[in-house]
Amino acid sequence: MVPADVLGKLPNLQYFASVSGGRIIKGRFPIIDPDADVRNMPRAAA
């Protein structure tokens, strides 16, 4: 397993998961910006 002191040092939105087969996975949740698509769209010529 993962030592308790390491769990306390994980950055925000990162995690460890224990999955089937006894595997341990380290991951992070993405930060979703709902306005990102709007800012990156080219402006239409008038």
Gaussian input, Z-matrix of N, CA and C with variables (Angstrom, degrees):
# hf/3-21g

backbone

0 1
 N
 C     1     B1
 C     2     B2     1     A1
 N     3     B3     2     A2     1     D1
 C     4     B4     3     A3     2     D2
 C     5     B5     4     A4     3     D3
 N     6     B6     5     A5     4     D4
 C     7     B7     6     A6     5     D5
 C     8     B8     7     A7     6     D6
 N     9     B9     8     A8     7     D7
 C    10    B10     9     A9     8     D8
 C    11    B11    10    A10     9     D9
 N    12    B12    11    A11    10    D10
 C    13    B13    12    A12    11    D11
 C    14    B14    13    A13    12    D12
 N    15    B15    14    A14    13    D13
 C    16    B16    15    A15    14    D14
 C    17    B17    16    A16    15    D15
 N    18    B18    17    A17    16    D16
 C    19    B19    18    A18    17    D17
 C    20    B20    19    A19    18    D18
 N    21    B21    20    A20    19    D19
 C    22    B22    21    A21    20    D20
 C    23    B23    22    A22    21    D21
 N    24    B24    23    A23    22    D22
 C    25    B25    24    A24    23    D23
 C    26    B26    25    A25    24    D24
 N    27    B27    26    A26    25    D25
 C    28    B28    27    A27    26    D26
 C    29    B29    28    A28    27    D27
 N    30    B30    29    A29    28    D28
 C    31    B31    30    A30    29    D29
 C    32    B32    31    A31    30    D30
 N    33    B33    32    A32    31    D31
 C    34    B34    33    A33    32    D32
 C    35    B35    34    A34    33    D33
 N    36    B36    35    A35    34    D34
 C    37    B37    36    A36    35    D35
 C    38    B38    37    A37    36    D36
 N    39    B39    38    A38    37    D37
 C    40    B40    39    A39    38    D38
 C    41    B41    40    A40    39    D39
 N    42    B42    41    A41    40    D40
 C    43    B43    42    A42    41    D41
 C    44    B44    43    A43    42    D42
 N    45    B45    44    A44    43    D43
 C    46    B46    45    A45    44    D44
 C    47    B47    46    A46    45    D45
 N    48    B48    47    A47    46    D46
 C    49    B49    48    A48    47    D47
 C    50    B50    49    A49    48    D48
 N    51    B51    50    A50    49    D49
 C    52    B52    51    A51    50    D50
 C    53    B53    52    A52    51    D51
 N    54    B54    53    A53    52    D52
 C    55    B55    54    A54    53    D53
 C    56    B56    55    A55    54    D54
 N    57    B57    56    A56    55    D55
 C    58    B58    57    A57    56    D56
 C    59    B59    58    A58    57    D57
 N    60    B60    59    A59    58    D58
 C    61    B61    60    A60    59    D59
 C    62    B62    61    A61    60    D60
 N    63    B63    62    A62    61    D61
 C    64    B64    63    A63    62    D62
 C    65    B65    64    A64    63    D63
 N    66    B66    65    A65    64    D64
 C    67    B67    66    A66    65    D65
 C    68    B68    67    A67    66    D66
 N    69    B69    68    A68    67    D67
 C    70    B70    69    A69    68    D68
 C    71    B71    70    A70    69    D69
 N    72    B72    71    A71    70    D70
 C    73    B73    72    A72    71    D71
 C    74    B74    73    A73    72    D72
 N    75    B75    74    A74    73    D73
 C    76    B76    75    A75    74    D74
 C    77    B77    76    A76    75    D75
 N    78    B78    77    A77    76    D76
 C    79    B79    78    A78    77    D77
 C    80    B80    79    A79    78    D78
 N    81    B81    80    A80    79    D79
 C    82    B82    81    A81    80    D80
 C    83    B83    82    A82    81    D81
 N    84    B84    83    A83    82    D82
 C    85    B85    84    A84    83    D83
 C    86    B86    85    A85    84    D84
 N    87    B87    86    A86    85    D85
 C    88    B88    87    A87    86    D86
 C    89    B89    88    A88    87    D87
 N    90    B90    89    A89    88    D88
 C    91    B91    90    A90    89    D89
 C    92    B92    91    A91    90    D90
 N    93    B93    92    A92    91    D91
 C    94    B94    93    A93    92    D92
 C    95    B95    94    A94    93    D93
 N    96    B96    95    A95    94    D94
 C    97    B97    96    A96    95    D95
 C    98    B98    97    A97    96    D96
 N    99    B99    98    A98    97    D97
 C   100   B100    99    A99    98    D98
 C   101   B101   100   A100    99    D99
 N   102   B102   101   A101   100   D100
 C   103   B103   102   A102   101   D101
 C   104   B104   103   A103   102   D102
 N   105   B105   104   A104   103   D103
 C   106   B106   105   A105   104   D104
 C   107   B107   106   A106   105   D105
 N   108   B108   107   A107   106   D106
 C   109   B109   108   A108   107   D107
 C   110   B110   109   A109   108   D108
 N   111   B111   110   A110   109   D109
 C   112   B112   111   A111   110   D110
 C   113   B113   112   A112   111   D111
 N   114   B114   113   A113   112   D112
 C   115   B115   114   A114   113   D113
 C   116   B116   115   A115   114   D114
 N   117   B117   116   A116   115   D115
 C   118   B118   117   A117   116   D116
 C   119   B119   118   A118   117   D117
 N   120   B120   119   A119   118   D118
 C   121   B121   120   A120   119   D119
 C   122   B122   121   A121   120   D120
 N   123   B123   122   A122   121   D121
 C   124   B124   123   A123   122   D122
 C   125   B125   124   A124   123   D123
 N   126   B126   125   A125   124   D124
 C   127   B127   126   A126   125   D125
 C   128   B128   127   A127   126   D126
 N   129   B129   128   A128   127   D127
 C   130   B130   129   A129   128   D128
 C   131   B131   130   A130   129   D129
 N   132   B132   131   A131   130   D130
 C   133   B133   132   A132   131   D131
 C   134   B134   133   A133   132   D132
 N   135   B135   134   A134   133   D133
 C   136   B136   135   A135   134   D134
 C   137   B137   136   A136   135   D135

   B1=1.4577
   B2=1.5246
   B3=1.3135
   B4=1.4606
   B5=1.5299
   B6=1.3284
   B7=1.4661
   B8=1.5350
   B9=1.3178
   B10=1.4653
   B11=1.5234
   B12=1.3253
   B13=1.4663
   B14=1.5315
   B15=1.3323
   B16=1.4716
   B17=1.5264
   B18=1.3130
   B19=1.4749
   B20=1.5189
   B21=1.3115
   B22=1.4597
   B23=1.5161
   B24=1.3243
   B25=1.4626
   B26=1.5323
   B27=1.3335
   B28=1.4631
   B29=1.5246
   B30=1.3258
   B31=1.4656
   B32=1.5272
   B33=1.3098
   B34=1.4680
   B35=1.5277
   B36=1.3036
   B37=1.4595
   B38=1.5293
   B39=1.3313
   B40=1.4558
   B41=1.5236
   B42=1.3344
   B43=1.4621
   B44=1.5225
   B45=1.3151
   B46=1.4579
   B47=1.5183
   B48=1.3254
   B49=1.4622
   B50=1.5177
   B51=1.3036
   B52=1.4540
   B53=1.5253
   B54=1.3308
   B55=1.4664
   B56=1.5219
   B57=1.3204
   B58=1.4627
   B59=1.5262
   B60=1.2859
   B61=1.4588
   B62=1.5155
   B63=1.3460
   B64=1.4578
   B65=1.5212
   B66=1.3347
   B67=1.4626
   B68=1.5270
   B69=1.3185
   B70=1.4699
   B71=1.5232
   B72=1.3141
   B73=1.4635
   B74=1.5162
   B75=1.3261
   B76=1.4575
   B77=1.5165
   B78=1.3231
   B79=1.4560
   B80=1.5075
   B81=1.3364
   B82=1.4637
   B83=1.5070
   B84=1.3095
   B85=1.4490
   B86=1.5211
   B87=1.3311
   B88=1.4671
   B89=1.5243
   B90=1.3052
   B91=1.4611
   B92=1.5214
   B93=1.3124
   B94=1.4555
   B95=1.5209
   B96=1.3218
   B97=1.4542
   B98=1.5215
   B99=1.3444
   B100=1.4702
   B101=1.5279
   B102=1.3204
   B103=1.4628
   B104=1.5267
   B105=1.3144
   B106=1.4637
   B107=1.5242
   B108=1.3306
   B109=1.4615
   B110=1.5237
   B111=1.3027
   B112=1.4638
   B113=1.5231
   B114=1.3205
   B115=1.4675
   B116=1.5112
   B117=1.3303
   B118=1.4587
   B119=1.5289
   B120=1.3232
   B121=1.4598
   B122=1.5273
   B123=1.3329
   B124=1.4727
   B125=1.5219
   B126=1.2970
   B127=1.4702
   B128=1.5057
   B129=1.3141
   B130=1.4689
   B131=1.5241
   B132=1.3132
   B133=1.4713
   B134=1.5167
   B135=1.2999
   B136=1.4847
   B137=1.4951
   A1=110.15
   A2=114.30
   A3=121.48
   A4=108.41
   A5=117.64
   A6=119.57
   A7=112.02
   A8=116.50
   A9=122.03
   A10=112.20
   A11=118.36
   A12=119.36
   A13=111.20
   A14=117.41
   A15=120.55
   A16=109.93
   A17=117.09
   A18=120.29
   A19=111.42
   A20=116.74
   A21=120.65
   A22=113.53
   A23=117.42
   A24=121.38
   A25=113.11
   A26=117.04
   A27=119.45
   A28=110.63
   A29=118.32
   A30=120.31
   A31=110.27
   A32=116.18
   A33=121.30
   A34=110.71
   A35=115.96
   A36=125.28
   A37=113.84
   A38=119.23
   A39=121.87
   A40=108.79
   A41=115.85
   A42=119.55
   A43=111.55
   A44=115.97
   A45=124.00
   A46=106.82
   A47=117.33
   A48=121.83
   A49=109.17
   A50=115.61
   A51=121.72
   A52=106.61
   A53=116.66
   A54=121.05
   A55=109.83
   A56=115.77
   A57=120.24
   A58=110.59
   A59=115.06
   A60=120.94
   A61=112.88
   A62=117.01
   A63=120.85
   A64=114.26
   A65=117.18
   A66=119.52
   A67=110.63
   A68=116.30
   A69=123.17
   A70=106.56
   A71=116.15
   A72=121.64
   A73=108.73
   A74=116.33
   A75=121.55
   A76=106.43
   A77=116.43
   A78=120.17
   A79=111.34
   A80=114.49
   A81=120.01
   A82=109.30
   A83=115.16
   A84=121.39
   A85=108.41
   A86=117.46
   A87=118.93
   A88=110.56
   A89=115.46
   A90=120.71
   A91=106.72
   A92=116.80
   A93=121.60
   A94=109.00
   A95=115.87
   A96=122.05
   A97=107.86
   A98=118.30
   A99=119.87
   A100=113.17
   A101=118.44
   A102=120.97
   A103=112.47
   A104=118.78
   A105=121.52
   A106=111.56
   A107=118.45
   A108=120.92
   A109=111.29
   A110=117.25
   A111=121.10
   A112=110.48
   A113=117.64
   A114=120.94
   A115=112.83
   A116=117.85
   A117=121.57
   A118=113.28
   A119=118.04
   A120=120.49
   A121=109.77
   A122=116.67
   A123=118.85
   A124=110.58
   A125=115.20
   A126=119.45
   A127=109.56
   A128=115.89
   A129=121.17
   A130=109.19
   A131=116.60
   A132=120.76
   A133=108.97
   A134=115.99
   A135=120.25
   A136=111.31
   D1=-178.80
   D2=-179.67
   D3=-96.29
   D4=130.33
   D5=179.32
   D6=-60.49
   D7=144.98
   D8=-176.87
   D9=-60.01
   D10=-35.96
   D11=-178.64
   D12=-67.75
   D13=-29.13
   D14=177.05
   D15=-70.39
   D16=-38.39
   D17=178.97
   D18=-60.73
   D19=-38.16
   D20=179.34
   D21=-70.73
   D22=-17.07
   D23=-178.30
   D24=-99.02
   D25=1.35
   D26=179.37
   D27=-64.75
   D28=138.31
   D29=174.66
   D30=-64.77
   D31=162.39
   D32=178.33
   D33=-55.72
   D34=142.47
   D35=177.00
   D36=68.04
   D37=16.36
   D38=174.15
   D39=-111.62
   D40=152.70
   D41=-173.55
   D42=-150.76
   D43=164.97
   D44=167.50
   D45=-115.03
   D46=141.77
   D47=178.36
   D48=-130.36
   D49=138.71
   D50=173.91
   D51=-100.98
   D52=118.27
   D53=-175.93
   D54=-114.46
   D55=177.03
   D56=-177.22
   D57=-58.32
   D58=149.41
   D59=-178.16
   D60=84.39
   D61=5.10
   D62=178.13
   D63=78.13
   D64=10.69
   D65=-179.96
   D66=-78.09
   D67=147.25
   D68=175.74
   D69=-113.47
   D70=130.00
   D71=-179.21
   D72=-120.34
   D73=136.44
   D74=173.38
   D75=-104.82
   D76=132.98
   D77=-178.64
   D78=-146.17
   D79=179.76
   D80=175.40
   D81=-145.33
   D82=148.51
   D83=177.25
   D84=-85.44
   D85=133.14
   D86=177.96
   D87=-74.54
   D88=151.92
   D89=174.40
   D90=-92.61
   D91=119.55
   D92=-176.90
   D93=-98.89
   D94=125.20
   D95=178.21
   D96=-107.12
   D97=105.95
   D98=-176.39
   D99=-64.19
   D100=-19.63
   D101=-179.76
   D102=-91.89
   D103=-0.88
   D104=-175.48
   D105=-62.08
   D106=-41.68
   D107=-179.44
   D108=-65.89
   D109=-35.85
   D110=-178.58
   D111=-68.21
   D112=-40.13
   D113=-178.68
   D114=-70.81
   D115=-29.39
   D116=-175.54
   D117=-90.38
   D118=-5.24
   D119=-179.40
   D120=-77.59
   D121=136.73
   D122=175.53
   D123=-68.14
   D124=145.25
   D125=178.99
   D126=-78.25
   D127=141.60
   D128=179.47
   D129=-77.95
   D130=139.83
   D131=177.84
   D132=-73.46
   D133=135.45
   D134=-177.59
   D135=-84.41

